[in-house]
Amino acid sequence: MYKLLGPGGSFYESPEPGQLGGYRPKKIYGRLDCPSALRHLAKGHYAKQRVFFADEEAAIAAGYRPCAKCLPEQYEIWKRG
């Protein structure tokens, strides 16, 4: 079972792994292979604040914004409001 953050901001157990990762303090979500996130994880930062989402809709509904590095198109749309 995998622990995912749902649209309402509550965690739930899922038989499927999350498709996106997030960083709780800054409320940013992105791809699991995001170079920026992987760099922070490799330095020992970030892991305790990492969350996972089933999909982009769940991340947005939980109040997270797209990562500018790995999701530049979604980030620009978000930035424009």
C-alpha positions, 0 to 999 in steps of 0.5 A, a space after each residue: 500500500 502507498 500513502 498518497 495525499 488526496 484532493 482534500 489534503 488528507 492522506 489515504 492508502 492506495 494500492 497504486 503508487 503516486 504518479 507525482 511527487 510534492 514538497 509539503 512546505 512550499 506546496 509544489 508538485 512535479 514529476 517523480 524524475 524532476 531534476 530539482 527534486 532529485 538533487 535535493 533528495 540526493 543532498 539529504 533534504 526534502 525526504 521527510 516533507 515529500 508527499 505523493 499524488 495519484 494525479 495532477 488533479 489531486 495535487 491541484 485540489 490539495 492546493 499545490 502548484 506545478 514545479 517550474 523546472 519539470 512542468 514548465 508549461 503547467 507552471 506558466 499557466 498557473 503563474 498567469 492565474 
